[in-house]
């Protein structure tokens, strides 16, 4: 990994900690470190430090100097007040030195300052007022293997095109679609994954010629699974593989992958059903049975309380017992629609009625809103909510043809005889329509990008539910050891 064609860049911590013992194994490495001006005061301090710590091996590094400065600053702060400026809890550095490990010690390439960017000499800052990021302001870098141009920066001159393998499949063509023109014997490859790769290549600072080669048999059908396609990369039949190829452990044995460019994870799709049955008793559903019984008891109780407070002073609540009972109940229940006609005389009864009317108002408004929602809005719930429920009930589930999800389902405990394959969104919807008991499926497992594409087409019939099994997402595959 330290041969020609590789690039290594170190952070300030590692650069400041380089020792002669590791110098030989780090030839060509580029690093940065805080710049410390070589002053007479610094040289005097180094002499004092060596005299006091003669038994200590190695040179005094930046951390020793910072520790000394911190102790000195603390002592000065105790003796007399002073101002200190910190950035993220640390003293800011006025400049960083960029070095290249060549020979027996790091070679200075230039400097970086917050105000001027990259400069070759610090004393040249007086002549510059603009911020520069150009590498021309630095000395040339000698990379590992005494190379001045790593592999990634070399412009191809032999004219050979990279052979980019792409999958061939029937469904989910939004990601990759291979079209063959029989009359001209030409192949057209397009789709989201292809667009991403083309955009990445265009952003490279050098030319890269390539051609897409479908992973297909002579008759145009797919030549195997995605695992097979990645293995052909290992066999050097391709120079790279581009498509909806998921980064998984067993494929990483044969290829190196880029960072993922899509959302990761495997999720489950199940049908949804309307939880509300439109029947004659739907008007009872806005309230629970406990609330219905409680409300009825309170209506009776309020009627009794009003009768107790009114029957001695109010003619409307007098008469035969049956009349008094009927009047009390009528008065209490009529408050629900504010249709009571009896006059309340007692102040205590008026207080009770006012409070009760407020409670009834809240109850009726809540009931009306809930009933309206039940009658107008679909209450859609998934038919299955647990993977273990599918396994326990022996239900059929589906997965995308050629996908690694087959192995995942087996590892979860699904019987292979309960697994059905589909190759497109339409075929998956057809399996769902049949149902698990009629040759169809009760759930489908696939990666999140596929599932979101499926839901975009059938959002009113299905939903995605937890759990989401973690995967690394789609990535581009290259041969092992690629720069």
N, C-alpha and C positions, 0 to 999 in steps of 0.2 A: 504493500500500500504506500510505500515511500519511493516507488520507482517513477520513471518518467510518465507523465500524463496525469498525475494526481496533484491535487491542490489541498494544502492544509493551512488553516488560518487559526491562530490562537488568540484567546482573550487576554486582557491585561494581567489577570492573575497568573496564568501559565507563563506568559512572556517574562514577567518579573521574577519568576522562580526558576529560570533556566540555570542549570549547573553544568560545569564542564563534563561531568560524568554522562550526561544524556545528550550532549551537543552533537556527537557523531551520528546519533540515530534521528536527528531532527534537521538534517541538512535540507534546505529549500523551503522551510516553513516560514510563513509570514505571520507577524504578530504586532501588537501595539502595547505600549507601556507608558505610564505617566512620565513626562519629561522633567528631569532634574538638572538644572544648569550646573555646570562644573565651575564652582567658585572656590576661592582660596579658603573661605570659611568651611566649605564642605570637606576639602582636603584635610584641613586641621582636625575636623571632627573624626574623620576616618582614622587618622593617626592616633588620636586619643582612644578611640574605640579598640583598635588593635592592641594598643599598649595595655589596656585594662582587661581585655578578653583574649589573651594570647592563646588559650587552649581551644578557642572556637574555630572550627573549620569553615571555609567559605567566605564569600564577600558579603559586605553589608548591603542588603537589598532595599527596595523602596519601602517595604513594610517596617524595617528598622528605622529608616529615616522618618517615616510618618509617626511612628511611636515616639521618637525623640521630639519631633515637633509638637505632638499632642501634649507631652509632659511639660515642655517648655511653655506652651501656650497656657496650660493650666496654672503653672507657677506665676506667670505674668499676670493672669487674671486675679490671682489671690493678692498679689502685691498692689496692683492698681487695676481699676476697671478698664475693660477693653471691649471692642466690638468684634464679633466673629460672624462670618457669613457661611452658612451651611446649605448644601443642596442634597435633599434626601438623606439628611443626617450625616453627610460627609463634606469635608472641605473640597471645593471644586478645584479641578486642575486647570491651569492656564493653557496647557498644551499637552498633546500626546505624541510620543515618538513612534514612528512606524519603522520596524526593523525586519530584516531578512536574515535568517540563520544560515550563514555561509562560512565555512572554514572553522576557525577556533572561537569565534565570537560573533554576535549579531552584527549585521551590516546595516547602517543607517540609510533609510530610503527617503525620509522626509518627515514632515510633521503635520499634525492636524490641530487647529485651534478653533474655538467656538465662533470667533468673529470672521476668520478668513478661510476656513476649510483646509484643503490640502495645499501645503507649501513645501518647497524643497529646503529653504533656509529660513530660520526665524528672523534673521536680520533683514530679510527682504520684505517684511510686513509693512515697513514704512512707505514702500512704493506701491502698495496694493490697497484698494478700498473695497473690492468686490469679493464675494464668497465663491470659492472654486471647489468643484468636485472632480476635476479632470485628473486622470492618472498621469498625464504628461508632466504634471508638476512634481512627480516623484521619480526617483532613480529606477531603472529597470529591475524587475523582480526575477530572481533565478529560482525556479521551482524545483521540486525533487527530480533527481536524474539530470541535473544541469540543464533543464529545459526552460526556455523562455516563452513557450506557448503550450499550455496544457491541451489535452485532447478536446475538451469542450470548446476551445477557442480556435481550433484548427479548421480552416475552410477546406472542404473536400475537393480534391483536384482529379481524382481518378475517374469520375463520372459515373460510378456505380450507384444505383438507387437503393435506398433501404427498402427491404421487403417487409411490408406491414401487413400482418395477418389480421383479418376481420372475421367475426362469426357470421354464419348464414343461418337464418331462422325464419319461421313463418309469421310469428306474432311479435308484438311490441316493436314494430318497425320504427317507432319514433326515436329509438336510441340508435339502432343501426339497421339500414335497409340496403340490401345488395340487389341490384337490378341488372339483368343480363340481356343485351340486345343480340338476338340470334342472327339478325341480318348482317350486322357489322362485327359480330363477335367481340363486342366491347362490354366492359362491366362498369357500372356506375355505383359508387358507394356514397351514401349520405346518411344524415341523422345527427342527433344531439352529440353523441360521443365523437363522431367524426368532426363536427364543427369545433368542438373543444380542442381536439388535437391540432387541427389546422390553425386555429388561433394561436396556440402555444408555439407552433413552428414559426409562424409569421413574426412572433415577438422575439425570436432568437436573433442575436447580433451577427449571425453568420448564415450562409446558405446551406440548405439541407434538402436534398432531393429524395423523394420516396414515391412508392406506388403501393396501392392497396391490393392485397391478394386475398380473395375469399377462401375461407377454410371449408372447401366443398369438394365433393366427388365430381367426376366428369359429367354426371347427369345434372349437376347443379344443386343437389341436396347436401345437407350438412355432413361433413366428414367425421363428426364425433361431438363429444361434449366439450365444455369449456376447459375442463382439465386436460383433455386430449390436445386442444389447441395450444395451451400453455406448454405442454410437454413437447410439442413440435418446435417451439421456440428453443427449448433445451437441445433438441436435435439439430439445431441450426437451419431448420427449414424456413424460419422467419428471423428477421432482425428485430422485430418488435411486434407486440400484439396490442391492437387498439379496439375498443368496444366496451360493451357493458360487462366487463370482466371484474369480478369481485376479488378483493385482496383477502385471501385466506391462507392458513398456515401451510397446507400441503402444496399449494401452488408456489409458495415462496421457496420451496426446496429446489425448484427448477428455474426460477426467474426472479429478478428484482423488480419491484413495483414502485411507481411514483407515489406521491401523496394522493389520497383520495380526492376526487372532484365532485362527489355526490354525497347526499345524505346516506348514512349507514344504518344497518339494522335489518332484521327479518321480522315481519309482523304477520298478523293473522286477519283475514277478511271473513266476515260472516254476514248472512242476510239480516235484515232488520224487519221488525213487525210492528204494527200499530197496536199499542197496548190497550187502546180504548175500544170496547165493543159497543157499537151503537144499538142499544136496546131500549125498551120502555122504562127500565129502571136506572137509566143513566143519570137522572136528576138526583139520585141519592149519593152519587160518587164524590161530589165536591167535599162532603164532610164524612168523617169516619163515623162508625157506629157509636163509638164512645161519645163523640161530640153531639151526635143526634140525641142520644139519651140524656146527656147532660143539659142540652138546650131545652128539651121537653120538660125536664124536672124544674128548671129555672122558670119556665113560663108558668107552671103550676104554682111554684113557690111565690112568684111575684103577685099572681092573682090572689093568693091567700093573704099575703102581707097587705095588699091594698084593701081587701075586704075587712081585715082586722082594724085598719086605721080609719075606714070610711063608714062602716055599716051603722055606727052609733050616731053619726052626724049627717049622713048623706042619704036622702030618700031613694036615690038610684040603686043603692046596695041593700035595701030592705025588702021585706016581703016574705013569701013562703021560702022554706029552705032550698027547694029546687030552683027557685028564681034567683036566690042569692048565689048559689053555686054556679049557675049558668052565666049570670052577669059577671062574676069574678073571672071565670075562665074566658068569657068573651072579651072582657076588657084587656086581659093579659095578652091573648093571642092576636087581638086586633092591633096592638101596638106594632106588630111586625110590619104592617102596611100603613100604620098611622091612621087607622080608620075608627078608632074608639070614639063614641059619642057621649059617654058618661062624663059628668063633671066631677072633678076631684076637688074636695073642699079642704081637707086637712093639709096643713103645711108639710107635715112629715110624709104624707102620701105623695104630695107633689114632688118632694125631693127624691123619693124612691122612683117615681115615674120618670123624672128627668134623667136620672142615672140609667135606668133601664132602657129608655129610648135611645140613649147614646150607645149602649151595648148592642141593642138590636140593630142600629144603623151599621155598626162595624160588621156584625155577623152577616147581615143581608148583602152588604157590598162585597164582602169576601166570597160569599156563596155565589153571587152573580158573576164575579170575575172568574172563579174557578170553573163554573158551569160553561161559561162562554169559551174558555180555553179548551175544555174537554170536547166541545161540539165543533170547534173551528180549527184547532191545531192538532196535527198528528203527534201522538206520543210514541216515537219510534225507539224501540229497544232492540239490542242484539239478541238473536236467537240462542247464541252460545257465548259464554263469557269466560270459560276456563278450558285450557288445553287438556287438563286431566279429565274433564267431563267428556271430551271427545274420545279419549282413549278408553275410559271406563265403559262408555256406551257402545263402543265398537263402531263409531261413525266413520264414514269415508271422508277423506280430506284430499285436496289437490295440491300440486306443485308444478312449477314451470318446467317444461321439457329441457333436459340437459343441465339443469341447475344443481348446484351443490346442496340445495335445500333438502334433497332426497336423503343425504347422509345425516343432516340435522334432525329430520323427522324420525329416522331410525334411532338416533341416539336419545330422543325424547321418549321412546318406548312405543311408537306406532308400529303396528303389524304391517309388513310390506304389502300384504294382500288388501289392506284398507287404504292404500295410496293410489291415487289416480293422477295421470299426467294430462296437462293441457299445454297448448302452444300459442294461444292468442287470448285476447280479452273476450272475444265472442264465444270461444269454446269454453272458457271458464264460466261465463254467464249461463251458457247452456247446461253445464254440469250442475250449477246451483239451482237452475229452474227444475231439473229433474228431482232433486232431493237425494239424500243419502240412501233412502230405502228403495229408490227406483233407478239405480245405476248412476246416480249423480254424487254430489259431495255436500257436506254440511259446513265446510270451512276450507279456505285456501291459504297456503303459506307461501310467502315470497318476500323479496327484498322491498324495502320501503319505496324506492323510486318506481318499481313496477306497480305496487299497490296504489300509489297515488295516481298513477296514470289510469289504472283500472277504475278508481273511484271518480276520476274526472269524467268518465264516460257513463258510469252507472251509480252516481252519487245518491239517487233516490231509493236504491234497492239494497245497498250494502254499507257496511261501516268497518273501520279499522279499529281493533281493540288491542289492549295490552295482554300479555307482555310483549315487549320488543326484544328479540334476541340480538345481541351485539355482533356486528361485523364491521369490517374496515371500510366498506363502500367500494365504488368503482375506481379502478386505477389502470394506468397504462403499464404494460409488462415489457421488460427488456432483459437481455441475457444477463446471467450472473456476472457480477464484477463490472458492470457498465459504469462509466463515470457519471 
